[in-house]
């Protein structure tokens, strides 16, 4: 583990310390978790963007999805979503 000095605006520092006291979790742990979550979200967004760029570049080429497979997957997803919305019997 390495240390990283991070100056914070007074309001952010005060809010972090107050939340740490309310939660009884060290402020450094909360800050570490927040940074890890932000980095994970950035990585996920970058991956999603890379996939979108690749899909756009491959559209209409031999590497594009098979139209029948694509239609089947969309039908499957629609059914899956519909089943999630139906109330469960008890």
C-alpha positions as CSV (number, residue, x, y, z in Angstrom):
1,X,0.0,0.0,0.0
2,X,1.3,3.5,-0.8
3,X,0.4,6.9,0.6
4,X,-1.0,9.7,-1.5
5,X,-1.3,13.2,-0.2
6,X,-4.6,14.7,-1.4
7,X,-5.5,18.3,-0.4
8,X,-9.3,18.7,-0.1
9,X,-11.4,21.8,-0.1
10,X,-12.5,22.6,3.5
11,X,-16.2,21.7,2.8
12,X,-15.3,18.3,1.3
13,X,-12.9,17.6,4.2
14,X,-15.6,18.5,6.8
15,X,-18.2,16.4,5.1
16,X,-15.9,13.4,4.9
17,X,-14.9,13.7,8.5
18,X,-18.6,14.1,9.6
19,X,-19.7,11.1,7.6
20,X,-16.7,9.1,8.9
21,X,-17.8,9.8,12.5
22,X,-21.5,9.0,11.8
23,X,-20.5,5.8,10.1
24,X,-17.7,4.9,12.5
25,X,-15.6,4.2,9.4
26,X,-12.1,5.8,9.1
27,X,-12.2,8.7,6.6
28,X,-9.2,7.3,4.8
29,X,-11.1,4.0,4.2
30,X,-14.1,6.0,2.9
31,X,-11.9,8.0,0.6
32,X,-10.1,4.9,-0.6
33,X,-13.4,3.2,-1.4
34,X,-14.8,6.3,-3.2
35,X,-11.7,6.6,-5.4
36,X,-11.8,2.8,-6.2
37,X,-15.5,3.1,-7.1
38,X,-14.8,6.1,-9.3
39,X,-11.9,4.4,-11.1
40,X,-14.0,1.3,-11.6
41,X,-16.8,3.3,-13.1
42,X,-14.3,5.1,-15.4
43,X,-12.9,1.7,-16.5
44,X,-16.3,0.4,-17.2
45,X,-17.3,3.5,-19.2
46,X,-14.0,3.3,-21.2
47,X,-14.7,-0.4,-22.0
48,X,-18.3,0.4,-23.0
49,X,-17.0,3.2,-25.3
50,X,-14.4,0.9,-26.9
51,X,-17.0,-1.7,-27.6
52,X,-19.3,0.9,-29.2
53,X,-16.5,2.1,-31.4
54,X,-15.5,-1.4,-32.4
55,X,-19.2,-2.3,-33.1
56,X,-19.6,0.9,-35.3
57,X,-16.3,0.1,-37.2
58,X,-17.4,-3.5,-37.8
59,X,-21.0,-2.8,-38.8
60,X,-21.6,-4.2,-42.2
61,X,-18.4,-6.1,-42.4
62,X,-17.8,-9.9,-42.2
63,X,-17.3,-9.4,-38.4
64,X,-20.7,-7.9,-37.9
65,X,-23.3,-9.9,-36.0
66,X,-25.2,-12.5,-37.9
67,X,-28.7,-10.9,-38.4
68,X,-30.5,-14.1,-37.3
69,X,-28.4,-14.3,-34.1
70,X,-28.9,-10.7,-33.4
71,X,-32.7,-11.0,-33.8
72,X,-32.7,-14.1,-31.6
73,X,-30.7,-12.3,-28.9
74,X,-33.0,-9.3,-28.9
75,X,-36.0,-11.5,-28.6
76,X,-34.4,-13.4,-25.7
77,X,-33.6,-10.1,-23.9
78,X,-37.1,-8.8,-24.4
79,X,-38.6,-11.9,-22.9
80,X,-36.1,-11.8,-20.0
81,X,-37.0,-8.2,-19.2
82,X,-40.8,-9.0,-19.5
83,X,-40.5,-11.9,-17.1
84,X,-38.7,-9.6,-14.6
85,X,-41.7,-7.1,-14.7
86,X,-44.3,-9.8,-14.0
87,X,-45.4,-10.2,-10.4
88,X,-44.3,-13.5,-8.9
89,X,-46.9,-16.0,-7.6
90,X,-46.7,-16.8,-3.9
